[in-house]
Amino acid sequence: MSYPTVLLGELGHISAGGTPSRSKPEYWGEGVKWLSIKDYKDFDLVHITTEQITQEGLENSSAKLFPKGTVIISIFATLGRVAILNEDMATNQAIAGIQCNKNVDKAYLMYALKSKLAEIENQSGGVAQKNINLSILKGLEIPLPPLPVQKQIAAVLEKANTLRSQCLQMEKELNSLTQSVFLDMLGDPVTNPKGWEQRTLQDVCSKVTDGTHQAPEWAEKGVPFLFISNIRNGQVDFNTNKFITERCYKELTRTTPIEINDILYTTVGSYGHVSIVDETFPKFCFQRHIAQIKPDKNKVNPSFLFYQLQTSGIKHLADMAVRGIAQKTLNLKDLKSFTILLPPKDLQAKLVERIDKIKSQNVRINAVSAKQHELFNSLTQRAFKGELDLKDVA
């Protein structure tokens, strides 16, 4: 069964926040919690903010005090991030608050708004930073079953979201564990407290170069062409919409073939993301904003170098070396100069063995996480179409 729809503007009072003048120090300080997008995640019960404004700042600006229980949604830059305020607080102008009528369940509305994200993005204006105005927000059509059914739907989605969140948390903890293993065994790559031999990245590699500078010969199908967005968290996403011809691939990789144990390192924008080529990789090529690092196996274990390049110490070196404001860029020369720890080969192998075991667990968690994410999305779509079986939901 389908539910009747109601315009969001009819479900409660909707308004956006504001920002007191930064030039008025008396407007900032302890008093009223002031929320910005960076302070919360999707589906949070928000109670912590990094900044506060004074009562004077609240009264002399467009900022508004939203009561506990207000449903919030981001409407500027990061679109559609939803949550519920767990305390009275003000927000900036990038966040709209919906104070629900009595016939609307807050949690239900939060999930319903998230289900409208694609529609919100389609109606957004702006180029560099997407945004929607309150008129667009108020005009969203929200399915509105009876209040008891709203609560049942919210309960189902809350359980599914909790399972998904638990998987994501386990992924984060396993990633943190790999960092801990490295630091416990070898110490910080920057301060080198255990006094290991140190060499530059260039010294331990046969080649450090970047991707193609030539214009690729595009094809509808063929060899995947990777961009920096395809490399994240040690993995490569080959689901790219860009392909090159076989002839172009052979030409672009003629002087520097892509081989197993080559390391890919992003150098522009989202710099510092790393992956290592293994036997499961298909043929591929990549843009010049990705560096190709060829470890010298006589000097360093390739997997050991791969893991070291992901440590917070190396990330710090990258942060210190990048240039640019609008688009952060790490020059190849600076990348080659990164200091690399070189403990004995047997210790390198031991560290790789320990981290590989952690990574194998992470692969299993990633698979479970992907299924939970798919389940959550499926339940969300079905919930607002009236297709969920709710008879066993308390």
C-alpha positions as CSV (number, residue, x, y, z in Angstrom):
1,M,0.0,0.0,0.0
2,S,1.1,3.5,-0.6
3,Y,0.9,6.3,1.9
4,P,-0.6,9.8,1.3
5,T,2.0,12.5,0.9
6,V,2.2,15.8,2.6
7,L,4.4,18.8,1.8
8,L,7.2,19.1,4.4
9,G,6.2,22.6,5.1
10,E,2.9,21.4,6.5
11,L,4.6,19.0,9.0
12,G,6.0,21.6,11.2
13,H,7.8,25.0,11.5
14,I,10.9,25.2,9.3
15,S,13.7,27.8,9.5
16,A,17.4,28.0,9.0
17,G,20.0,29.1,11.5
18,G,22.5,32.0,11.3
19,T,26.0,33.1,12.3
20,P,26.7,36.0,14.7
21,S,29.4,38.5,13.5
22,R,32.9,37.1,13.9
23,S,34.1,40.6,14.4
24,K,32.2,40.9,17.7
25,P,34.1,38.8,20.3
26,E,31.3,39.5,22.8
27,Y,29.0,37.3,20.6
28,W,31.2,34.2,21.0
29,G,31.8,32.3,24.2
30,E,30.0,30.1,26.7
31,G,26.2,30.3,26.6
32,V,24.4,28.7,23.7
33,K,25.6,25.7,21.9
34,W,26.1,26.6,18.2
35,L,26.0,23.8,15.6
36,S,27.8,23.5,12.3
37,I,27.8,20.7,9.8
38,K,31.2,19.4,10.9
39,D,29.7,18.8,14.4
40,Y,27.4,15.9,13.5
41,K,26.9,12.8,11.4
42,D,23.8,11.3,9.8
43,F,21.2,10.1,12.3
44,D,23.0,11.5,15.3
45,L,21.3,12.6,18.5
46,V,23.3,15.8,18.7
47,H,24.4,17.2,22.0
48,I,28.0,18.4,21.5
49,T,29.2,21.4,19.5
50,T,32.7,22.7,19.0
51,E,31.6,26.3,19.4
52,Q,29.2,28.3,21.5
53,I,27.7,31.8,21.2
54,T,26.6,34.2,23.9
55,Q,23.0,35.2,24.6
56,E,23.9,38.6,23.2
57,G,25.2,36.9,20.0
58,L,21.9,35.0,19.7
59,E,19.8,38.1,20.1
60,N,21.8,40.2,17.7
61,S,22.1,37.8,14.7
62,S,19.9,35.6,12.5
63,A,20.9,32.6,14.7
64,K,17.9,30.9,16.2
65,L,17.5,28.7,19.3
66,F,16.1,25.3,18.2
67,P,14.5,23.2,21.0
68,K,15.5,19.7,21.9
69,G,13.8,17.3,19.5
70,T,14.2,19.5,16.4
71,V,14.9,17.5,13.2
72,I,17.9,19.1,11.3
73,I,19.1,18.8,7.8
74,S,22.0,20.4,6.0
75,I,21.1,22.6,3.1
76,F,24.4,24.0,1.9
77,A,27.6,22.4,0.5
78,T,27.1,19.0,2.3
79,L,23.4,18.4,1.4
80,G,21.0,16.2,3.3
81,R,22.9,15.3,6.5
82,V,20.1,14.6,8.9
83,A,19.9,14.3,12.7
84,I,17.9,15.2,15.8
85,L,18.9,17.7,18.4
86,N,19.2,16.2,21.8
87,E,19.6,19.6,23.5
88,D,18.4,23.1,22.9
89,M,21.0,24.7,20.5
90,A,21.5,27.2,17.7
91,T,22.8,26.3,14.2
92,N,24.5,28.1,11.4
93,Q,22.7,29.1,8.2
94,A,23.8,25.8,6.4
95,I,21.4,23.9,8.7
96,A,17.6,24.0,8.7
97,G,15.5,22.9,11.6
98,I,12.1,21.3,11.5
99,Q,10.0,21.5,14.7
100,C,7.5,18.8,14.1
101,N,3.8,18.9,14.6
102,K,2.3,16.4,17.0
103,N,1.2,14.0,14.2
104,V,4.8,13.5,13.1
105,D,7.4,11.2,14.6
106,K,10.8,12.9,14.7
107,A,12.8,9.8,13.9
108,Y,10.4,8.8,11.1
109,L,10.8,12.3,9.5
110,M,14.6,12.1,9.8
111,Y,14.7,8.9,7.8
112,A,12.1,10.2,5.4
113,L,14.2,13.2,4.7
114,K,17.3,11.1,4.0
115,S,15.3,9.1,1.5
116,K,14.8,12.3,-0.4
117,L,18.5,13.0,-0.9
118,A,18.6,12.3,-4.6
119,E,15.6,14.7,-5.1
120,I,17.3,17.3,-3.0
121,E,20.5,17.1,-5.0
122,N,18.6,17.3,-8.3
123,Q,17.0,20.6,-7.2
124,S,20.1,22.1,-5.7
125,G,21.7,25.2,-7.2
126,G,25.3,26.3,-7.2
127,V,28.4,24.9,-8.9
128,A,31.3,24.7,-6.4
129,Q,29.0,24.3,-3.4
130,K,25.5,22.9,-3.8
131,N,22.6,24.4,-1.8
132,I,18.9,24.4,-1.6
133,N,16.6,27.2,-0.2
134,L,13.8,26.8,2.4
135,S,11.2,26.9,-0.3
136,I,12.6,23.8,-2.0
137,L,12.8,22.1,1.4
138,K,9.3,23.0,2.3
139,G,8.0,21.7,-1.1
140,L,9.4,18.1,-0.6
141,E,6.6,15.6,-0.6
142,I,6.8,13.3,2.4
143,P,4.8,10.0,2.8
144,L,2.7,10.3,5.9
145,P,1.2,7.1,7.4
146,P,-0.6,7.2,10.7
147,L,1.6,8.0,13.7
148,P,1.8,4.4,15.1
149,V,3.0,3.2,11.6
150,Q,5.6,6.0,11.5
151,K,7.0,4.8,14.8
152,Q,7.1,1.2,13.5
153,I,9.0,2.3,10.4
154,A,11.4,4.4,12.4
155,A,12.1,1.4,14.7
156,V,12.9,-0.9,11.8
157,L,15.2,1.6,10.1
158,E,16.9,2.4,13.5
159,K,17.7,-1.3,14.0
160,A,19.1,-1.6,10.4
161,N,21.1,1.6,10.8
162,T,22.5,0.4,14.1
163,L,23.8,-2.8,12.5
164,R,25.3,-0.8,9.7
165,S,27.0,1.6,12.1
166,Q,28.4,-1.2,14.2
167,C,30.1,-2.6,11.0
168,L,31.5,0.8,10.1
169,Q,32.9,1.2,13.7
170,M,34.6,-2.3,13.5
171,E,36.2,-1.2,10.2
172,K,37.5,1.9,11.8
173,E,38.9,0.0,14.8
174,L,40.6,-2.5,12.6
175,N,42.2,0.3,10.6
176,S,43.4,1.9,13.8
177,L,44.8,-1.4,14.9
178,T,47.1,-1.6,11.8
179,Q,48.5,1.8,12.8
180,S,49.0,0.6,16.4
181,V,50.8,-2.6,15.2
182,F,53.3,-0.5,13.2
183,L,54.0,2.0,16.0
184,D,54.3,-0.8,18.6
185,M,56.8,-2.7,16.5
186,L,58.8,0.1,14.8
187,G,57.9,3.4,16.4
188,D,57.0,6.6,14.7
189,P,58.5,6.9,11.2
190,V,59.1,10.6,11.7
191,T,60.8,10.6,15.1
192,N,62.3,7.1,14.7
193,P,62.7,6.4,18.5
194,K,64.2,3.0,17.9
195,G,67.0,4.3,15.7
196,W,66.3,2.2,12.5
197,E,68.2,2.9,9.3
198,Q,66.5,5.7,7.3
199,R,66.5,6.3,3.6
200,T,64.5,8.4,1.3
201,L,61.6,6.9,-0.7
202,Q,63.6,7.4,-3.9
203,D,66.6,5.5,-2.4
204,V,64.5,2.4,-1.7
205,C,62.6,2.4,-5.1
206,S,63.7,1.7,-8.7
207,K,61.4,4.4,-9.9
208,V,58.9,7.0,-8.5
209,T,56.9,8.6,-11.3
210,D,53.4,9.9,-12.0
211,G,50.6,8.8,-14.3
212,T,50.1,9.8,-17.9
213,H,50.4,13.4,-19.1
214,Q,49.1,12.4,-22.5
215,A,45.5,12.8,-23.7
216,P,44.0,9.3,-23.4
217,E,42.2,7.7,-26.3
218,W,38.8,7.2,-24.8
219,A,36.6,4.2,-25.6
220,E,33.1,3.0,-24.5
221,K,34.7,-0.2,-23.2
222,G,38.2,-1.4,-22.7
223,V,40.9,-0.8,-20.1
224,P,39.8,1.1,-17.0
225,F,41.3,4.5,-16.5
226,L,41.6,5.5,-12.8
227,F,41.4,8.9,-11.1
228,I,42.3,9.9,-7.6
229,S,38.7,9.2,-6.5
230,N,39.2,5.6,-7.4
231,I,41.8,5.0,-4.7
232,R,40.6,5.0,-1.1
233,N,41.7,3.4,2.2
234,G,44.1,1.0,0.6
235,Q,41.7,-0.2,-2.1
236,V,41.1,0.5,-5.7
237,D,37.6,0.9,-7.2
238,F,37.6,-0.3,-10.8
239,N,34.0,0.7,-11.3
240,T,35.0,3.7,-13.3
241,N,33.1,5.2,-16.2
242,K,36.2,5.9,-18.2
243,F,38.0,3.5,-20.4
244,I,40.8,3.6,-22.9
245,T,41.6,1.5,-25.9
246,E,44.1,-1.4,-25.8
247,R,46.4,0.4,-28.1
248,C,46.4,3.5,-25.9
249,Y,47.1,1.4,-22.8
250,K,50.1,-0.2,-24.5
251,E,51.4,3.2,-25.5
252,L,50.9,4.9,-22.1
253,T,52.5,2.0,-20.1
254,R,55.3,1.3,-22.6
255,T,58.1,3.0,-20.7
256,T,56.7,2.3,-17.2
257,P,54.7,-0.9,-17.2
258,I,52.3,-1.5,-14.2
259,E,53.5,-4.5,-12.3
260,I,52.5,-6.5,-9.2
261,N,53.8,-4.8,-6.0
262,D,53.8,-1.3,-7.6
263,I,52.3,1.2,-5.2
264,L,49.8,3.9,-6.2
265,Y,49.8,7.1,-4.2
266,T,47.4,10.1,-4.8
267,T,49.1,13.5,-4.9
268,V,46.4,16.1,-5.7
269,G,43.2,17.0,-3.8
270,S,42.6,14.0,-1.6
271,Y,46.3,13.3,-1.4
272,G,48.0,10.4,0.5
273,H,45.6,7.6,-0.4
274,V,47.6,4.4,-1.2
275,S,47.1,1.1,-2.8
276,I,49.3,-1.8,-3.9
277,V,48.9,-3.7,-7.1
278,D,48.3,-7.4,-6.7
279,E,47.5,-10.4,-8.9
280,T,43.7,-9.7,-8.7
281,F,44.1,-6.3,-10.5
282,P,42.9,-6.1,-14.1
283,K,44.9,-4.1,-16.7
284,F,44.5,-0.4,-16.0
285,C,46.0,3.0,-16.5
286,F,45.7,6.2,-14.4
287,Q,45.9,10.0,-14.4
288,R,49.0,12.0,-13.6
289,H,47.7,13.0,-10.2
290,I,48.5,9.4,-9.0
291,A,52.1,8.5,-8.4
292,Q,53.5,5.1,-9.4
293,I,56.1,3.8,-6.9
294,K,58.2,0.8,-7.7
295,P,59.9,-0.6,-4.6
296,D,63.3,-2.2,-5.0
297,K,62.8,-5.7,-3.4
298,N,66.5,-5.9,-2.6
299,K,66.1,-2.9,-0.3
300,V,62.5,-3.0,1.1
301,N,59.6,-5.3,1.4
302,P,56.9,-3.8,-1.0
303,S,54.0,-4.6,1.4
304,F,56.0,-3.1,4.3
305,L,56.5,0.1,2.3
306,F,52.8,0.1,1.4
307,Y,51.8,-0.1,5.1
308,Q,54.4,2.5,6.1
309,L,53.1,5.0,3.6
310,Q,49.7,4.7,5.3
311,T,51.0,5.6,8.8
312,S,50.2,8.9,10.5
313,G,53.9,9.8,10.4
314,I,54.0,9.7,6.6
315,K,50.7,11.5,6.4
316,H,52.3,14.2,8.5
317,L,55.2,14.5,6.0
318,A,52.6,14.9,3.2
319,D,50.7,17.5,5.1
320,M,53.9,19.5,5.6
321,A,54.9,19.2,1.9
322,V,51.6,20.0,0.1
323,R,51.2,23.3,-1.7
324,G,48.2,25.2,-2.9
325,I,45.0,26.4,-1.3
326,A,42.0,25.6,-3.6
327,Q,43.7,22.4,-4.7
328,K,46.3,20.8,-2.4
329,T,49.2,19.3,-4.5
330,L,52.1,17.1,-3.5
331,N,55.0,17.5,-5.9
332,L,56.8,14.3,-7.0
333,K,60.1,15.7,-5.8
334,D,58.8,16.1,-2.3
335,L,57.2,12.6,-2.4
336,K,60.6,11.1,-3.4
337,S,62.2,12.8,-0.4
338,F,60.0,11.2,2.2
339,T,62.0,9.5,5.0
340,I,61.4,5.8,5.2
341,L,62.3,3.5,8.1
342,L,64.3,0.4,7.1
343,P,64.4,-2.2,9.9
344,P,65.9,-5.6,9.2
345,K,64.2,-7.6,6.4
346,D,62.9,-10.3,8.9
347,L,61.2,-7.6,11.0
348,Q,59.6,-6.1,7.9
349,A,58.2,-9.5,7.0
350,K,57.0,-10.1,10.5
351,L,55.1,-6.8,10.5
352,V,53.5,-7.5,7.1
353,E,52.4,-10.9,8.4
354,R,50.7,-9.4,11.4
355,I,49.0,-6.6,9.5
356,D,47.9,-9.0,6.7
357,K,46.0,-11.0,9.3
358,I,44.2,-7.8,10.4
359,K,43.4,-6.9,6.8
360,S,41.9,-10.3,6.2
361,Q,39.5,-9.7,9.0
362,N,38.8,-6.3,7.6
363,V,37.9,-7.8,4.2
364,R,35.3,-10.0,5.9
365,I,33.9,-7.0,7.8
366,N,33.8,-4.9,4.6
367,A,31.7,-7.6,3.0
368,V,29.3,-7.7,5.9
369,S,29.2,-3.9,6.0
370,A,28.4,-3.7,2.3
371,K,25.5,-6.1,2.9
372,Q,24.2,-4.1,5.8
373,H,24.4,-0.9,3.8
374,E,22.5,-2.6,1.0
375,L,19.9,-3.8,3.4
376,F,19.4,-0.4,5.0
377,N,18.9,1.2,1.6
378,S,16.5,-1.5,0.5
379,L,14.5,-1.1,3.7
380,T,14.4,2.6,3.4
381,Q,13.1,2.5,-0.2
382,R,10.4,-0.1,0.8
383,A,9.5,1.7,4.0
384,F,8.3,4.9,2.3
385,K,6.4,3.0,-0.4
386,G,4.4,1.1,2.2
387,E,6.0,-2.2,1.3
388,L,7.3,-3.2,4.8
389,D,5.7,-6.0,6.8
390,L,5.2,-4.2,10.1
391,K,2.9,-6.7,11.9
392,D,5.7,-8.0,14.1
393,V,7.2,-4.6,15.0
394,A,6.4,-3.5,18.5
